[in-house]
Every structure is written in structure tokens, then in C-alpha cells.
Amino acid sequence: MDGLLLVDKDAGKTSHDIVAEVRVALDERHAGHTGTLDPAATGLLVVALGRALKMVPYHEGHDKEYAVTVRLGVRTETDDLAGRVLEERDASSVTRAAIEGLLPRFTGAIRQRPPAYSAVKVDGERAYRLARRGETVDLPERDVTIRELQIEGFEIPRVKLVLRCSKGTYVRSLARDIGAALGCGGAVAELRRLAVGPFRVENALQLALVGEVQLRASVLPADAGLDSMPAVILDAGDARRFTQGKLLDQGSPAPLVRVYEGAKFLGIGEEKDQRLKARRVY
């Protein structure tokens, strides 16, 4: 099968586990996902099937939306409650107003240090593997953007936040840093991904609750979610040249475009020397 499947991931499973279940359910060898969720997290995982795997790089840059419950008064080695506790402090004096006063500091373009237990590579090896061996992992800060951040619930020692953020943002780091700014520490207690770009978890399927027929009927086309790129329609001759990787005389209305022959999706085109060229053929 070729296309995208929206899955509501269960807690306790890795993103790889979900992809493996989809492979078995649909008898499809070629499957992957557009962005990892931590095992303890739930929510939207976008699974790409068959030739749609070629489109994964163009989905990975989508903004993401999360609901996160932060447990104040604790620091852990993983920045969530699954990790070993490093320190506990009294958070009973923290007020909603104090948290609201901090949120502007963590909104907009910020610098953030990924958790030691993360998939970031250090000299070619995943940071979490180094951390599990007891090696010191000192990851550099990175630039991320928190576009929206607000309180949805507050009951000490827990605060529930909803945020929309750029690619590369670690919600565990956000929880850790907000806790540090409050002086009591903080770690993720619950995390749920609500959206990836235009895709919403409300439209996702729970694999345990549906069968193969419903899964197949729910597969979206490979170009779903790429509407931010302008569309270019080619005639049969130019479509053939496009798929052969040849430069087309017509220009491109944007650096990256979706290319079609009629209604048939051909792939992603790019501008080169004021002409149109295939960047990724579907």
C-alpha cells in the first residue's frame, strides 16, 4: 500500500512497535513514521506506507501540538517520571500566577538542551545509549520555536500545559527547564501528541480497536498534508520528462512544489535556474 495512516499510539509502546504492528496488519513490508514519540507518550503517530516513505522528509518539518502534564518538585535523569529520581523538593508554594509569569520566557524562539536520554547522535551514537552505559552526556543547546504555550489545568504538584512547537522541540526539556525556573524542578508525568501539521489525533485510529478493512480504508494519499506547497499541473509530455529528472522550461512558483499530471501525484519539484526539476519522484 502507498499512503499515510494516522495512528493513536498507546503508552508503553515505541514508535517502532507501532510501525511493526501496521506492517503485520496490512502485510506491508515498507513502512516508517514521520516523527518519534517516547514510549510513555500517547497520541498521533503518522505512519508512511510503501512509496509514501519518499515523502517523509516533507512531513518531518511540520509543527507539532502537545498536551503535557508536568510534575513539579522532582528532577529525574530522563526528565520524565520513567527515570531515576535525582532530587525532590517541596512545590506546594508554587502558584498558577507564578507559572503564567514564566511562560513568556519559554514562548517564541528559544534555546533548549535536549535530554541526555534522547535520540540525538553524539559522534554517531544515540545519546540514550551512552547515558544507559553511565557515560556523561553533555548535549549542546539547539534553537527551537514554541509558537503557543498555555496552562490548561493546575493542581499542585501538577500543571497541564498545551503547546504548539517547531520540529526538534523536546517537551521533556521544556518541563525540566520550567521546573528549574520555578526553583523546584519538574518532569513530564504525561505526554500526548495532539497534532502533526494539519493531521489531528481525533482522526487517528487505535490499532487494537480496528481491523484490516478499516485500516486500509483509512489510508490517506501520499500528498496529504503537503498543501502548504503550491501545486503544479503538467501535461503528459512534461510529466514524463519530470519523472525522468529532466529540467522543464516552465518555472516554479515556489522553491518546493507538488507536481501532478492531471490528478496523479508525481512528486516534489524544485526550482533550478528558473526552471522546474524533480527533487523527489513519487
Disulfide bonds with the S-S distance in Angstrom:
none
